[in-house]
Every structure is written in structure tokens, then in C-alpha cells.
Amino acid sequence: MKTFDDVLQATGSFDWYQWRTYFFMCIATFLGCPLTFTQVFTGGTGEFWCESSKFQTGECLDSYKTSTECERLGQLASCMSYNFTFDEDEKQLQEYVKTMPCEEGWVFDHSVYRNTFTEEWELVCDKSAVTNVLQSVYLSGFLVGCTLLAFMSDRFGRYPTLVVCGAMTCLSTLASAASPHPIVFGALRFCVAAFSYGLSLTSFVISTEMATPSMRVYVGTFLWILFAIGYFVLAALGKYLNSWRLFILLTAAPFIPMILAIVYVDESPRWLLSKERYKDADKIIQKIARTNRKPLPLNYLTNLEESKDVAAKGGNMLDVLRNPVLRLYLLNLLYNWFVQSFVYYGLSLSTSSLGVDVFIAFCISGAVEIPSCIFGAFTMVKFGRKISTGGLMIFGGLACFATIFAPLGPVRVTFAMLGKFAITASFSNIYVHTAEIFPTPMRVFGIGTCSVAARVGGIIAPLILVFEKLWASLPLIMFASSSILAGLLVFFLPETKGKLMPDTIEDSLNLKTIPRSKEANAPKA
């Protein structure tokens, strides 16, 4: 019994203790979708037009104009109105001289979006870009979660990072619902993004570190299925709630059961062993065996202490950069994560441009993710990490190209959702693949570093959508070409199917040569 995976297998591969811990990790991951995409509905913009008090007083009708004519005059455009005057003696509408900006505000149509901060703060016309900037500010908050909080998880432990991120995400979300101004809202949403991503990232790593090789794919994949279920919850809230502030408050509701995680979730034994904190690891391993009602092997801790696989001394990201092989792996993963996020958020945030109801399109977008995650897991188990991830990204790029030539409506939705299907599956795959390449002492920071590139892609995605005004096909062309290139580069990464998670840099370097583990061969994962 030389590795922690051997200990996990002896104490119950994925028994009651693991399921209990995994339950809280699932809640933390589920929160990611409502928190990330809430702006699709809280910041949505329906039809709007200039407010005109003259037409409300009936002066237009008094000038013998019909109601249709008055409506046309008062709603010349969303951002401009007529500069008109009335002859008080003849009660006649004089010829307009020129148009002018809306001076009395706007009237908003509520047939799609009931109440949004776009309406409350009048973020339309010359301020319309503020909504896109706010979404990019949110996604830029992920950068903090990818770096500082990922470093915190590797340096101080998974458990304290989980608790801190959970508490701060909840507080920031509640505070953002009371924001009096877009700047305050943006700052608080930045905090929500930073801590929620730290929460999701740490949850993912805890889940995979407590799983044996045969369970790792399924554990990682199911987390993203729960993320996809959040789409349906968001669409329902957006359809029936009349207040964007209440909408945000309700997204914080899942934090209530997360309070129990403080009691029922422990530090990752794999992380403790990598830090040579054997006594602390022993306490938790004994708790796992006791909870799962499994006997502990004799002298297991002595064997782990003597095993060179446990001690990962001197391992940090600088060591990765110094090694030419690991450096190429890192650069490859950085580009792949960038593209995954770039295309994923680009397609997710553009559902309103598909020519169907925004709520239906959003639900379809979420519904596509559930089978895509299952399909991604199936292909990883069947064909391996490289063929699965690379093939899906290439297919997703081709689907984006097809969307360009498809007419608005069901046909375009079909091709766009095929692209979303493929990129979602590959996105869930790349998390698992990356976790299996980086060694334990730098696993969270390694995934976090790759996530920095992903967050840059996420930040750019909503801004790229603005280019639709210049050329409608440009965003899809950029999504498609980058996805195909990234898919080809995946084939230069090591295959990790069925292999033990590396605990040292040497283990990572040997991934292309070491055989699959015996435990992994049995369930074919």
C-alpha cells in the first residue's frame, strides 16, 4: 500500500464519507451557473423608446392627429425624438426642425424582461455598453479566484479556502442585490466572481482528490451536470420574478445548506500527505474508514511515509516553467482553456440573437449541457482524454461555422446548440485532464493558472459580441477558428486515462510512459 489511491480503495472507493463530502461540493458547483449568468435576465434589455410628456397630455390628439400618428411621432427611435412645437392658437403641430436625444428618459416594454437594472439605471443608447462592461468586470473577478485563491488553496489547504470563499461569496451576493449604482454593483459582482470561482475550483479539486482513478471522470463530470441544471432555475426566476434585486437574493439561497459543510467536510488527506502532515492525514483517513465501516490496513501510514510518491518536495510552478516538457504542456493547456471559455461564454451569452424566445433559448442552452457532459464522460472513458477533448473542440468549431450560414430561427438554434454541446463536453473534459497532469502540491494553482487564460477568454467574449454591429458573422468566425486550432493542439498532451494522479513533478513527466493502474483497468475509466 504505497499510494493514497491504495488507501482510498481499501477504505471504500467511493462510500458514504465520500458521498457526504461530494454533496456539498455539488452545491458549491451548482451555484456557479446562477451567479455567472444572472445578468442575462437581471441586465436584459427589451424594447424601449423615448418618454414624451407632450403626447401624454393629449396635445398631439388635440392637433387632430390620429393616435397612430401620435405614437409614430413620439417613438421616432429608441434614442432620438422629434424636436416639435405646438401652435397654441391654432392647436396645430408645427413641422419638426430636427431630432434630439431623449431628454425625459425612456419607456420600457415589459413583455420579455419584467424588471432589470438596465431599466432602473437607464443603461441604454450611449450607455448601452455598460451592461457588457459589467459582465466583463464579473468575469475578470475570476482572475483573482484563479490566482490568489488557488494559491491559498495549495498553500494553506482546501478546507480553509472552501470556508472563506463560501462565506464571502454569500455576503457579496447579498450586498450586490442592494447596489445603488452601477459602479457599486460592478465592484460587488467582481467580488462575487472571485470568491465563487475559488469556491468552485476548490470544490472540484476536493472531489477529484478523494476519488479513485475509476471514479474520477464520473465525479468531475457530474459536477458540471449540476452546473447545467442551474440554467433551468435561472430561466424560471427570470420569467416570473418582478424584481432583479429579489432575483439576485434568491441565487444566494443554496448557501443555507452549505453552512453544514463547516462540520461535515474535512481537509483533503491527499493534500496533507503532500505537505508531510502525516498525523493530520491519519486522523482524517481513520475518520473515512470509520464512517465507511471499513478496516484500515496495518502499517498503512508507515508505508505512505516511506513512499517517494508522497513527498513532493520543491514542487512549484517555477519548476514547471524550468522544465521544457512541462512548459509545453502548460502553454498548450493555457491556450486550450482560453479557447474553451472564450467560445463557451460567447455562445452562452448570445442566446438572445438566435431568433427565438430568450427564455426558451436559455433553457435549450442549459439542456444541451447535461447530455454533453454525459457524452464527454463516455468518450473520455471509451477513447481517452485526448481523442475525446480534441475531437469535440474540432466538431464545435465546425458547428460554429455552420451557424454563420444558417437562417434565424430553429435551424440556427440547432447549429449553435451543436457547437454549445461540443464545447461544453470538451470544457468538462479539460478540467479532468488538467487535474490529472499537474502533481498534488500544485494542482489547484496549476488549474488556477490555466483558468487565468480561461478568464481572459471569458472577459473578451462579451466584448467580441459587440462586433456583431460591424459584421454579424465576425464573432462566430472567431469562435470557430480558435476552437479548431485548440482541438488540434490537444493531441500533443499526454494521455492520462486510467493512470494514478501524479504526486510529484517526476510523476507528471512520466505520464507518457507509466502504465495504467490496476484499479483503473477494472472499471475501464
JOTA-V977494 format. One record per backbone hydrogen bond with DSSP energy under -0.5 kcal/mol. NH is the residue of the N-H (numbers start at 1). CO is the residue of the C=O. If there is no record, write none. Layout:
# JOTA-V977494
nh:NH co:CO
nh:NH co:CO
This chain:
# JOTA-V977494
nh:7 co:3
nh:8 co:4
nh:9 co:5
nh:10 co:6
nh:11 co:7
nh:12 co:9
nh:13 co:9
nh:15 co:12
nh:19 co:15
nh:20 co:16
nh:21 co:17
nh:22 co:18
nh:23 co:19
nh:24 co:20
nh:25 co:21
nh:26 co:22
nh:27 co:23
nh:28 co:24
nh:29 co:25
nh:30 co:26
nh:31 co:27
nh:32 co:29
nh:33 co:29
nh:33 co:30
nh:34 co:30
nh:35 co:31
nh:36 co:32
nh:37 co:33
nh:38 co:34
nh:40 co:37
nh:41 co:38
nh:42 co:38
nh:43 co:39
nh:44 co:41
nh:49 co:107
nh:50 co:77
nh:51 co:105
nh:56 co:52
nh:57 co:53
nh:58 co:55
nh:59 co:54
nh:60 co:54
nh:62 co:58
nh:63 co:59
nh:63 co:60
nh:64 co:61
nh:65 co:60
nh:70 co:66
nh:71 co:67
nh:72 co:68
nh:73 co:69
nh:74 co:70
nh:75 co:71
nh:76 co:73
nh:77 co:80
nh:81 co:100
nh:82 co:73
nh:83 co:98
nh:84 co:82
nh:87 co:92
nh:88 co:86
nh:91 co:87
nh:92 co:87
nh:94 co:85
nh:94 co:92
nh:97 co:83
nh:100 co:81
nh:102 co:79
nh:107 co:49
nh:109 co:47
nh:114 co:112
nh:117 co:42
nh:118 co:42
nh:120 co:116
nh:121 co:117
nh:122 co:119
nh:123 co:118
nh:124 co:122
nh:127 co:124
nh:128 co:125
nh:130 co:127
nh:131 co:128
nh:132 co:128
nh:133 co:129
nh:134 co:130
nh:135 co:131
nh:136 co:132
nh:137 co:133
nh:138 co:134
nh:139 co:135
nh:140 co:136
nh:141 co:137
nh:141 co:138
nh:142 co:138
nh:142 co:139
nh:143 co:140
nh:144 co:141
nh:145 co:141
nh:146 co:142
nh:147 co:143
nh:148 co:144
nh:149 co:144
nh:151 co:147
nh:152 co:148
nh:153 co:149
nh:154 co:150
nh:155 co:151
nh:156 co:152
nh:157 co:152
nh:157 co:153
nh:161 co:157
nh:162 co:158
nh:163 co:159
nh:164 co:160
nh:165 co:161
nh:166 co:162
nh:167 co:163
nh:168 co:164
nh:169 co:165
nh:170 co:166
nh:171 co:167
nh:172 co:168
nh:173 co:169
nh:174 co:170
nh:175 co:171
nh:176 co:172
nh:177 co:173
nh:178 co:175
nh:179 co:176
nh:185 co:181
nh:186 co:182
nh:187 co:183
nh:188 co:184
nh:189 co:185
nh:190 co:186
nh:191 co:187
nh:192 co:188
nh:193 co:189
nh:194 co:190
nh:195 co:191
nh:196 co:192
nh:197 co:193
nh:198 co:194
nh:199 co:195
nh:200 co:196
nh:201 co:197
nh:202 co:198
nh:203 co:199
nh:204 co:200
nh:205 co:201
nh:206 co:202
nh:207 co:203
nh:208 co:204
nh:209 co:205
nh:210 co:206
nh:211 co:208
nh:215 co:212
nh:216 co:212
nh:217 co:213
nh:219 co:215
nh:220 co:216
nh:221 co:217
nh:222 co:218
nh:223 co:219
nh:224 co:220
nh:224 co:221
nh:225 co:221
nh:226 co:222
nh:227 co:223
nh:228 co:224
nh:229 co:225
nh:230 co:226
nh:230 co:227
nh:231 co:228
nh:232 co:228
nh:232 co:229
nh:233 co:229
nh:234 co:230
nh:235 co:231
nh:236 co:232
nh:237 co:233
nh:238 co:234
nh:239 co:235
nh:240 co:236
nh:241 co:237
nh:247 co:243
nh:248 co:244
nh:249 co:245
nh:250 co:246
nh:251 co:247
nh:252 co:248
nh:252 co:249
nh:253 co:250
nh:255 co:252
nh:256 co:253
nh:258 co:254
nh:259 co:255
nh:259 co:256
nh:260 co:257
nh:261 co:258
nh:262 co:259
nh:263 co:260
nh:264 co:260
nh:265 co:261
nh:272 co:268
nh:273 co:269
nh:274 co:270
nh:275 co:271
nh:276 co:273
nh:277 co:272
nh:278 co:276
nh:281 co:277
nh:282 co:278
nh:283 co:279
nh:284 co:280
nh:285 co:281
nh:286 co:282
nh:287 co:283
nh:288 co:284
nh:289 co:285
nh:290 co:286
nh:291 co:287
nh:292 co:288
nh:293 co:289
nh:294 co:289
nh:300 co:297
nh:303 co:299
nh:304 co:300
nh:305 co:301
nh:306 co:302
nh:307 co:303
nh:310 co:307
nh:311 co:307
nh:312 co:274
nh:312 co:310
nh:315 co:312
nh:316 co:314
nh:319 co:316
nh:320 co:316
nh:321 co:317
nh:322 co:318
nh:323 co:319
nh:324 co:322
nh:327 co:323
nh:328 co:324
nh:329 co:325
nh:330 co:326
nh:331 co:327
nh:332 co:328
nh:333 co:329
nh:334 co:330
nh:335 co:331
nh:336 co:332
nh:337 co:333
nh:338 co:334
nh:339 co:335
nh:340 co:336
nh:341 co:337
nh:342 co:338
nh:343 co:339
nh:344 co:340
nh:345 co:341
nh:346 co:342
nh:347 co:343
nh:348 co:344
nh:349 co:345
nh:351 co:348
nh:353 co:350
nh:354 co:351
nh:361 co:357
nh:362 co:358
nh:363 co:359
nh:364 co:360
nh:365 co:361
nh:366 co:362
nh:367 co:363
nh:368 co:364
nh:369 co:365
nh:370 co:366
nh:371 co:367
nh:372 co:368
nh:373 co:369
nh:374 co:370
nh:375 co:371
nh:376 co:372
nh:377 co:373
nh:378 co:374
nh:379 co:375
nh:380 co:376
nh:381 co:377
nh:382 co:378
nh:383 co:379
nh:384 co:379
nh:384 co:380
nh:388 co:384
nh:389 co:385
nh:390 co:386
nh:391 co:387
nh:392 co:388
nh:393 co:389
nh:394 co:390
nh:395 co:391
nh:396 co:392
nh:397 co:393
nh:398 co:394
nh:399 co:395
nh:400 co:396
nh:401 co:397
nh:402 co:398
nh:403 co:399
nh:404 co:400
nh:404 co:401
nh:405 co:401
nh:405 co:402
nh:406 co:402
nh:406 co:403
nh:409 co:354
nh:412 co:407
nh:413 co:409
nh:414 co:410
nh:415 co:411
nh:416 co:412
nh:417 co:413
nh:418 co:414
nh:419 co:415
nh:420 co:416
nh:421 co:417
nh:422 co:418
nh:423 co:419
nh:424 co:420
nh:425 co:421
nh:426 co:422
nh:427 co:423
nh:428 co:424
nh:429 co:425
nh:430 co:426
nh:431 co:427
nh:432 co:428
nh:433 co:429
nh:434 co:430
nh:435 co:431
nh:436 co:432
nh:437 co:434
nh:438 co:434
nh:440 co:502
nh:441 co:503
nh:442 co:439
nh:443 co:440
nh:446 co:442
nh:447 co:443
nh:448 co:444
nh:449 co:445
nh:450 co:446
nh:451 co:447
nh:452 co:448
nh:453 co:449
nh:454 co:450
nh:455 co:451
nh:456 co:452
nh:457 co:453
nh:458 co:454
nh:459 co:455
nh:460 co:456
nh:461 co:457
nh:462 co:458
nh:463 co:459
nh:463 co:460
nh:464 co:460
nh:465 co:461
nh:466 co:463
nh:467 co:464
nh:468 co:465
nh:469 co:466
nh:470 co:467
nh:471 co:467
nh:474 co:471
nh:477 co:473
nh:478 co:474
nh:479 co:475
nh:480 co:476
nh:481 co:477
nh:482 co:478
nh:483 co:479
nh:484 co:480
nh:485 co:481
nh:486 co:482
nh:487 co:483
nh:488 co:484
nh:489 co:485
nh:490 co:486
nh:491 co:487
nh:491 co:488
nh:492 co:489
nh:493 co:490
nh:498 co:525
nh:499 co:496
nh:508 co:504
nh:509 co:505
nh:510 co:506
nh:511 co:508
nh:512 co:509
nh:513 co:510
nh:514 co:510
nh:517 co:498
nh:521 co:517
nh:522 co:518
nh:523 co:519
nh:524 co:520
nh:525 co:520
